[in-house]
Amino acid sequence: MTSSERSEPEPAPEPEGGVSRVERSRRGGRRGFAADLRDAVSPRAALLVAGVLVVQLAFVLSYIGAFHAPAPHRVPVAVAAPSAQAGAQVVERVNKLPGTPVDARVVAGPGQARARVLDRSVQAALVIDPQGRSDTLLVATAGGPAGPAAVEQLARRLEGAEKRAITVNDLRPPSRNDARGLSSFYLVLGWMIGGYLAAALLAQAGGARPANLNRMLIRLGTLALYAVVSGLGGALIAGPLFGALNGHFLQLWAIGALVVFAAGASTAAMQILLGTLGIGVAILLYVVLGNPSAGGPYPPELMPAFWRVIGPWLPPGAGTALVRNTVYFHGHATGGPWLVLASYAVAGTMVSIAVSALMRRRRRQRGGHSRARA
């Protein structure tokens, strides 16, 4: 055998269909991008990205929709006049203003007007001077400065039209370290983020739907422990560390623990019902809708109807009102917020436990049917 014959490689076997490996590789190179695209962006990944886009646009829509043009709508205001007839005349005139910016009601006198402002029944109170020299507007900017500012602007316009002077008396300003009274809102915002993120991370580590009831109970117990520690941390930061919300450390700790657990337990319930989609629903409720309607920069009375209605029924709004009214207004008007937060915590816990128990029963039934068939 010659050297040329020895060096000549044996021909590769012809594959099925008459297409060689080299040809398949050449063709694969031409189709490589499409194949890589299918591998890199699966249908499930595409759906998730589309969901993120929806949440992102909803975020922009919600925040701009809530804050783009704040205007007073039926802001509760008390009117104290020298006589009931004079008070009724002022209330009638004010309540007929275009757009119904104010919901005015007559009170017996300056003392009751002051009490209504401090127990959060009204945003402001107008005390009419019997001598006609200078009326007084009573406000409490610790509950958020935007509402009183809107009422003050309206009152000055009305009083100026009648050539009357007005003096503003801030009965309860925010503390020196609580600029514009927004510390309550940001504290609750931090607690909310911690609550639903903790629930989401536990789901990523152990599955959105726990394998059995015991694991669900352990997860809820972990969330409860996290809520206690998180509430303590927030109370320490807002109180002793920065002095923004002083004098109510134990109350803030309790509120924080409830806010965090309400967010975490309700997120866990959404996850066990909807799987990974439950995290998106929690973000939609608590971030996209809950934060702008919480009454932080603007009270509900200055926002459009949709955000004005939903705000008090979502944990961010309930938590913000609860912290503010506890710290600055001796716990007035806190019954509703306590109930809202407790409802989210209890409902989230009960749904999580009930669905976990139901899923365990169904797994047992399927296992029994499988053994019977075997």
N, C-alpha and C positions, 0 to 999 in steps of 0.2 A: 504493500500500500504506500502510495506516495505521500509526501508531506502535505501537499495541497489537499489531498483527499482526507488526511487525518485532521487538518485544521478546519475543514468546512463543517459548520454546526448542522446538527440534524434539524430538519424543518419541524416547526412547532405544529402540534396537532391542530387541525382545523376545528374550531368550536362549532357548536350548533348554530345553524342559520348562516354559516359561511362568513362570520364576522370575527376577525382576529382580536387578540387582547389589545394590541397596539391601536387598532381602529376603535375599539370600545373606549380606550383611554382618551383618544383624540376626540371622539364624540362627547365623552363625559366632560372634557375640558370646555367644549362649547356650551354645555348645559350646566356647568358648575355653579354659576351665579344663581340660577333658578333653584337648584337643589339646595345651595347654602341658604337661600332666602327662606325656603320652606323649613329648613332645620332651625334657623335662627329665630324666625317669627312664626311659631305654630299658630293654628287657629285659636287655641286657648289664650296664648300670649297676646294675640291681636285683640281679642275681646277684652282682656284685662287693660290693655293700653287705651282702648276706646272708652272703657269705664273710667279710667283716670282722666281722660279728656273731658268727659261729662262732668266729673266732680270738680275739675279745675274751672271750667266755664261756669258751673253753678256757684262756685266760690266767688268768682268775680261778679256775677250777676247779683248774688245775695248781698255782698258788702256794698257794692255801688248802689244797688236798689234801696238798701236801708239808709245809707248815709248821704246820697248825692244831693238831696234837697230837704233837709230837716225843716219841718213846719209844725207849729202847735196844732193839736187836734183834741178838743175837749179836755184841756188841761184842768184838773180840779182846782178851783180857787174859792176861798171863803171871803165873804164880804161882811164887815162889821160897820154898821152905820149908826148915826145918832138915834134913829127910829126905825121900826120895822118897815114903815112905808118907804122911807128914803132908801133903805137897803134893797127892798124889792124893786124899786125903780132902777137902781144901779145894776142889779142882777139881770133885769129884763133887757136893759140896753146892751149890756156886755154879751149876753147869750144870743143876741140877734146879730152879732158881727158876722160878716161873710166868711164862710168856711168853718164856722163854729170852732174857733180856736180855743175857747174857754168854756168850761162847765162850771159856772158860778153858782154858789148857794149862800143864803143868808145865815149868819150866826149871831148869837145874842150880844156879843160885845168883844172888845179887844182881848180879854182873857181867854174866851173860847176860841177866838181866831188863832191866838198863839198856840193853844193846846192842839188844835186841828193840824197845824203845821208840824208840830213835834211828834204827834202820833201817826204821821204819814197819811192822814185822811185826805189832805190836800197838798199841792205843790207850793202854794203861796196863799197869802191872805192880805186883802186890802182893807185897811182901817181908815174910814172916812173921818176927817177932822170936822167936828161940829162948827168950828169957827171958819172953816173954808180956807184956811191958810196953807197947810201942807199935809196931805194925806201920807200914810205910811204903808209900805209894802213889806210884809213879813215873809222871809224866805229861809231855807235851810240848805245851803249849798253842799253840805256834807253828803246829802243824798244824791249828788251829781249836779254840777253847776249849769248844765245846758238848759234844763227845765226852768229853773228860776230866772236865768238870763232871758229866755224867750218871753216869760211873763212880764219881766221888768221892761223889756223893750215895748211890749204891747201897752203896758200901763202908762209908760211915759208918753206914748203917742196919744192915748186917750186923754190923759190929764192935760197935756199940752194944748190939745184942741179946745179945752175948756178953761184955759189960762189958770190952771191949778198946779201947784208944785207937788213933788212926791219925793219922799225919803225912803231909802231901802234899808231895812234892818235885818241883817243876817243872824238869825237866832242860833244856828248851829253850823259854823264853818268847819271844813275839814281840818284835821290836825296839821301842825306846821310841817310834818314830814310826809304828809299824804297829799301831794300836789294835785289839785283839781279833783280830789276825792276818787281817784281811779285805782287806788291800791286794792280795794275790795274786788274789783273786776279782774285785775291781773292775777290776784291770788287765786281766785276761783278758776280762772283760765288755766293756770298751772296745775291745779288739782285735777281738773277735767282731763287734761292731756295725759297726766300720769295714770289716771284710772283706765282710760280706754287703751292706752299703749301697753300697760301691764297685761290686760286681758288679751290683747292681740299677740304679744310675745309668748304668753303661756300657750296660746293656741298654736303658734308656729312650732313651739318645742314639742308639744304633746298631741297635736291634731286639733282641728276646730271642733270635732265631735269626739269627746273622750271615749275610750273603749268600754268603760263601765261606770256605774253610778259612783263607786268609791273614788275613782279618779276625778269625777266632777266635783264631789264634795271636797276633795283635797285642793282642787283648783280654787274653789270658792273660799276655802279657808286661807289659802295663800293670798288671795285678793284682799280678804279681810285684814290679815296681818299687814300687808302692804299699805292698806288704807290708813291703819292706825299710825304707822311710821310716817307716811306721807303727810297726814294731817298734822302730826307733831312738827315735822320739818317746816311746813308752811307757816304754822303759828309762830315758830321760833324766828323765822326770817322776817315776817311782817311785824312782829312785836319787839322782842328784845334786841334783835340785830339792827333793824333800821328804825324802829320806833314809829312806823307808819300807822299801825293799828294797835295801840297800847291799851292795857287795862282789861283785856278780855281774853287772856291766854287760854284758859280751859275751854271757854265757849268756842273759840276759834279752832282749837284742836278737835273738839267734837264735830263741829260743822265740817271741817276738812276731811275727817275720817268718813263722814256720811257722803259727802260729795264724791270722794274718790271711789268708795265702794258702790255708790249708785251708778257711776259711770262704768266701772269695771264689771259689775254683775249684769247690768243691762247689755253691755257689749258681749259678754260671754253668752247670754241668752240669744242674741242675734246671730252669733257664730254657730251655735248648736242648731239653730233653726235654718240658717241660710248658708252655712259653710263659710268659706273665705269671703263671700259677698257680704256677710254680716259686718265685717270690719268697715267696708265701704259705706254701709248704711249708718253705722255709728258715726263715722266722720261726717257724713251728710247731715245727720241730726245735730251733732254736738259742735261741729266746727263751722260748716257751711251755713246752717240755719241758726244754731244756738248762740254763737258768739255775737253776731251783729244785733240780735234781738235781745241780748242780755241786759241792756240798760247801762252799759259802760259809758261810752262817750255821750250817748244821747238816751234819755228816758223813753219808754214806749210811746208816750204821748207826742213825741216829736217825730216818730217814724211812720212810714206808710202802714196801711191797715194790716197787711199780712204779717209783718214782723211785730206789730203792736199786739196782735192777738196771740201769736204762738210763744212770744217771749216768756211770760210767766209760767208756762207749762213745760218748759225744757230746763234741764238741770243748770245750765250756765246762768239763765235769768233768775231762777229760784235761788241759786247759791249766792249770786251777787246781791240780791235784795236781802237775803238772810244775813250776810256778813255786815252790810252797811247798817241795817236796822238794829242789829245786835250791838255793834260798836258805838254808833252815834245816837240811837234813838231808844235806848233802854228796852230793846226787844219788842217794840211795837210793830204790828203788821208782819209778824214772822210765822204765824200759824200756817198760812197757805204755803210758803216756801218749805217749811219743815215737812209738810204733808206731801208735796210734790217729790222732794228728794227721797223720802221714805218709800213712796210708791214705786219709784224706779228701782230702789235697792231690793225691796220685797218681791216685786214682780220679776226682776231679773233672776233672783235666787230661785223662786218657785218654778219659773219656766225652765231654767237650767236643770233643776232636779227632776221635774216631771218628764221632760223630754228624754233625759238620760235613762230614767227608769223604764220608759216606754220602749226605747231602743234596746235595752237589755232584755226585756220581755220578748221582743220580736226576734232577737238573736237566739234566745233559748228555744222559741217555737220553731225557728228554721232548723236548729240543731236537732230537735226532737224529730222533725219530719225527715231529716236526712238519715238518722239512725233507723227510723221505721222502714224507710225504703231499702236500706242496706240489709 
